[in-house]
Amino acid sequence: MIRKINVQQLRVGMYIYDLNCSWLNHPFLFGNSMKIKDKAIINKIVQFGIRELFIDTDKGLDVPEKSSSIDEEPLAEEIRGRRDNTHDKAEEQKQRKPGNVPITEELSKARKIKQKTVQMIQRIMDDIKLGKQIEKGPAEDVVNDIVDSVFRNQDALIGLGRLRKINDYVYHHSMSVCVLMVSFAKHLGYNDDLIREVGIGAMLHDIGTAYVPQEILNKESDLNDYEYKQIKLHVEFGRTLLEQAKDISYTSIMTAYHHHERIDGSGYPNGLKGDEITPFGQALAIADVYDALTTKRCYKNKILPTLALKMIYDWGETKFNRKLVETFIRSVGIYPAGSLVRLESGLLGFVIDHNENNSLHPVVRVVYDTKKNNYIAFPYDISLSESGGGNGEEKIISCERPDRWNLQAEAYL
């Protein structure tokens, strides 16, 4: 039986049928239903402000007849402990992962890497059109730079990767997908050599579009059957080009070759299913689709990152590997770097650190006050994982389109 209860009635052994809130507004990233295995789950639910939810008594315990509430004091102590646990700068620095630096320090390096990468991809594409072979060296150099930057602070390049011109889509898309894939591979636990190999595959995954007519690539209306077939040929063209290149590994080639395959067999060029697709190709498919969805093209508008992640998550049972999808969302965060978010106070800000430890509470650079309809003269950063202080307790209530507020992320990142 499904019944609605107060959060204070939760017990270990109950089965939560629905958390009674949006997937973005609870601490459990991958679903609204779950078995309560320990008190840590209950503590999280209470901490995030959920007051009522639904349980399924056929799959778990029911509410005790003689008791209407759980032992509240341990929960209160837990929450108070979290709120009182403020850290000074030295403690924050101590807790950072080795090699992780603040985004403010990494951005200048990331801008140079982005420019160098886009120029390199453009040169490779131009060389291909002139009949020249791909040279691994330049691609390997920029991938090494990207790997180093991602390990220092991935949010710098991921944030900058969202800033691009429509007419340079292929170059910027290739760079951004490479950054996403390197970060993804890092979270998947790949070793350094493997990260670089899949990074090269990601960087060159769309290299075959050099052979697709520009009028088809940039067509603003729907493609006809012939044009769509031409678009799909870019995967075969790309594999041929990569195989002809010297020293590009089989792993890099197959990472690129499988990025349009889908685990239900609906992809191309070969309609592969499940494990027939290399795990690197399965991963790259997710990064590729995410970047495409969140990018403005001549024939479509971009969508908000949070919506793109929700769509990809929903496809996790058919198009993509569900476990890989979950890891990808952890790697970029529910609110990826560069996203414009509205806080409960009415302030708007760009996410500059997605906060791997608590994806619902990133670091936000405040730039606009919607209640006063004013730009913030001196933008400042708020870490939403920290409570109290002069700003009080803030939380994100929505994502916003920067163009609606005449805001440009590049002015603040």
N, C-alpha and C positions, 0 to 999 in steps of 0.2 A: 504493500500500500504506500502511496505517495502522500506525505503529510508535510505541512509547513511548520517549522519550529523556530523558536528564538535561539540565537547563537549560544546563549548561556546553557541550553539544554544538550549541547553536543557531548558525546561520549566516544571514547576509543571503541571501535567495533561497529560504529554506525556507518552507513553507506550514504554519502551525499549524492542525491539525484541531480540537483541543480543549485549552484551558488547564488542564484537570483540576482545576477549582475552581469554586465558586459565582460567579455574575455579580457578587455584591456584594464578592467577595474578590480581585478583580484590578483593575488600573488602567485597563482598557479597557472603557469604559462600555457599549459597544453590541455586544457579541458575544464569543464564545469562539474564533472562527476568523478568521484573517487571514494575509496574505502579509507576510513580514518584509522591509520595503523598506529599512531602515537600522538601524544599531546602536542608535539611540535606543529602538527597540521592545524589543530584547534587554535593554538597560539597565533599562528599566522592569520587565520581567518578573523580573529578578534582584533589583532593589530591593524588590519587593513580596513576596519570600520564596517564590515558586513554585519548586519543586525539580524536578518531573518533569511532562512534558506529552506530548501526542500530535502527531505531524506526519503529513502526507499526502504521500508521496514521488511520487505521480502528478501533484501540482499544484505541487511545488517541489523543491528540492534534497534529497538524502539525506545521511546522515552520512558524512563523508569516511572512507575506509578506513584511512588512515594517521594520522589525527588523532582523538583522542577528546575534545578540549576546545578551546574558543575561547581567544583571548588574554585571560587573566583580569586582567592588571594594569590596562589602561585602565578596565575595569569597576570594579575595586576603587577606583581613584582617583576615578572618577565618584561612587561611593557615599560614599566618605570626604568628598569635597568637599561633598556635600549635607548630610551629618551635621555637618560643621564649620561650615556656613554659618549660624550663629546671628546674629540681628539685634537690636540694641537698639531701644528705643522710637522713637528719632528715625528710624532706618532704616525701621521698619515704617510710620511715619506718611508718610514720603517715598514709599513704594511704594503707598500707597492710591490708588485712583482718585479723581479730583477730586470733592469733595462727599461722599465716603463717610465716615461718622462711626461711632464705636463704638456697639454696640447699647445699651449702658448709657445713653448720652446720648439715644438716639432713643426709647427705650421710653415715657418720660413723654408725649412728644408723640404717639406712636402710640396710646396708650390714649385720649387725648382725641379723636383722629381716629376711632378705632373707635366710640366712644360717639356721636359726632356723626353718623357715617355710618349706624349702625343706627337711630338716632332719625329721620333723614331718610327712610330707606326705609320705615319704619313709617308716617310721616306721608303719604308718597305713596300707599301701599297703602290707608290709611284714606280719603284724598281720592278715590281711584278708586271705592271702594265707595259714596261719597256722590255719585258722578256728576261729579266735577271732573276737569279735564284735568291731565295731567302738566306741571309747570313745569320747564323745563330748568335754570334758575338754581341751585336748591339742589343738584341732582345734579352740576352742573358744578363748584360750589364744593368739594364733598367729593372729587370725582375729582381736582381740582387739588391738594388736600391730600394725597391718597393718592400721586399722582405724585411730589410733592416728598419725601414720606417714603420712598418706595421708592428714589429716587435718592440719598437720604442713607444709608439702610441698610434694605434690603428685608426682612431677617430679623426686624426688630421687628414689623412689621404681619403678616407671614406667620405668625410664631409666635403672636401674639395672635389671629389669625384662627382658630386651632384651638381656642380656648377659647370655648364657647358653651353656651346652654341648649337643650334639645330642643324646647321649645315655641316658641322664637323662630327656628326653623330658616331660614325664608325670608329674614328680615332679615340674619342673620349669614352665611348662605350667599351672599347677593348681595354683601355687603361682601367676604367672603373671595375669591370668584371674581374680583371686580374687582381686588383686590390681586395675585392670581396672574396675571391677564391683563396688568396694567400691567408687572409684572416680566418676564413672557414677551415682551411687545411691546418692552421695552427690550433684551432679549437678541436679538430678531429684527432690531434696528437701525432700528425705526420712528422717525420724527422726532417731536418733542414734540407737535405738533398731532394727528398720527395716533394717538399713544399716548392722548391725551385722548379722542379720538373713540371708539376701541375700548373705552376704560375706561368711558365712559358706556354703551355697548352692553352691556358686561359687568355693570355695576351694575344695569341695568334688564332683564336678560335674562329674569328670571322674573316680571316685573311682571304678566303675564297670569294668574298664579295667584290674583290678587285676585278673579277671576270664577269660580274653581273652588270648589265647596262644601268647606268645612273638614273635614267628616266624611269626604270622599274623600281629601283631602290627608293627613290624619292617621290614616287607617285602618291598624290594626296587622296585619290579616290580608291575604291576597292579594287583589288587585283582580280583579273580574270584567270581562268584555269591555266592558260599558257604562262602568264606572268608569275603565277604562284609556283609553277614547276621550275621556272628560271631561278626564282629566289631559293628554292630548296636545293638547287644544284651547288650552291656555295659550299655546302658541307663536303661534297665529293671533290670540288675544285681545291678546297683547303687541304684535304688529306693528300692529294697529289702533290701540291706545292710543298707541304711539310716533309713528305717522303723524299722529295728531290733535294731538299736542303741537306747540308752536311752536318752531322753530329746531333741532330734533333732526335731525342730518344723516342722509343716506341710509346712509353708512358705519356709523353707530351702529345704525341700524335693522336693517340686514342682518347685522351682527355678532350681534345678539340673535336674529334670526329663524332663523338657520342653526345654532344651537348644538346641536340634536338631529339634524341630518343626519349621515350617515356615508358615507365615501368609497366603500363597497361598495354603496350604495343601500338599506341596511337601515334608515335613519333616517326621521324624519318632520319636517315634515308632507308633504313632496313627494317623498321617496325619491330625492333628488338623488345624483349620483355624481361622484366625483373633482373636477375643476375646475369643475363646475357649482356647487359650494359655494364661497362667497367664502373667500379665505385667512384672513380674520379670523374667520369662522364656524368654519372648521376648527380654528383655534387655540383659540377659546373652548370648543369641544366638549371638548378635552383638559383644560383647567382646570376646567370644570364637572364632569366625571366624576371627576377626581382629588379635588376637594373633597367630592363626594357619597360617594365610597368611604371617605374618612377621617373621616367625620362620623357620629356616633351618631344614629339616628332612632328614632321610636317603634316602628317595625316591624323594625329591624335594628341590629346592632352595627357600630361602625366597625372598619376594618381598619388595620393598621400602614401608615404611609406607604411604607416600602420595598416591601411587598407590592403596594400600589396602583400604584406606579411600574412594578413588574415586570409586572403585569397590563396596564397601558396600553402598555407596550413590546411585549408579546406581541400586542396588538391593532393594532400599528403597520403590519401588512401588510393588514389588512382594514377595520377601523373608522376608523382615523386615518391621517393623513399621517405616514409614518415619520420624515421629516426634521424635521417639527414636533415630534414626540414626543421626538426626541433633544435638540432645543433646549430643550424644556420641562424635561426632566430636568436639563439643565445649569443651568437658571435657578433651580430649587428645591433642587438637590443630591440626592444619593442618600439622605442623612439630612437632611431638611428641618428648618428651625428649629422648635423645640418638640417634636421627637422625643425619647423617652427611650431611651438606649442603654446597653448593658452593655459595660464595658471588660474587657480581658483580665485585669486585676488583680482583678476582682470589683466594682469601683466602678460605680455608676449615675450618669448625668448627663443633663441636658437639653441638646440642641444649641442653641446661641445664635448661631452663625455657621456657615453651611453651607460656606464656603470655596470660592469659585468656581474658584480655581486648582487645587484638589486635593480633589474631593468626597468622597474616602474618608477625609479627615483634617480634620474640622470642629473648631470650638472647642466644648468641652463644659463645662457648669457641673456639677461633681460635687456630688451631694446625698445619696448613700446608699452604705453599704458593706455588700455582701451577705455578706461573710465574717464580719463582726462583728454583722450584723443591727442596725446602728445608722444613724440619720440623721447626716449631717455637720453638726456644730454651726455651723460657719462655711463655707458652700459656697464653692468656689473654682473658677476656670476653668483648663482645660488645653487648649492648642492642640496637637492631635494631629499637626500638620505639623512640629512642632519636636521633635527627638530629644534624648535626654539630659536633664540637669537633675535636680532632686531627685525627680521623679516617674518617672524612667527612661523607657523607650520604651513607650508605650501604643498600643493599637489597639482598634477596635470589633469585638466578636464577635457581637453580635446587637442587635436592637431589642426593647424591652420594653413591656408595657402598664402605664401609670402606675397604674391601679386595682389591679393585682396587688400593688403595693408601697405602696399607700395614699399615693401621691404626686400632687400637683396642680401642673401646670406654672405656673399663675397665681401660685403662691407663690414661684416662683423666676425668672420672667421680668419 
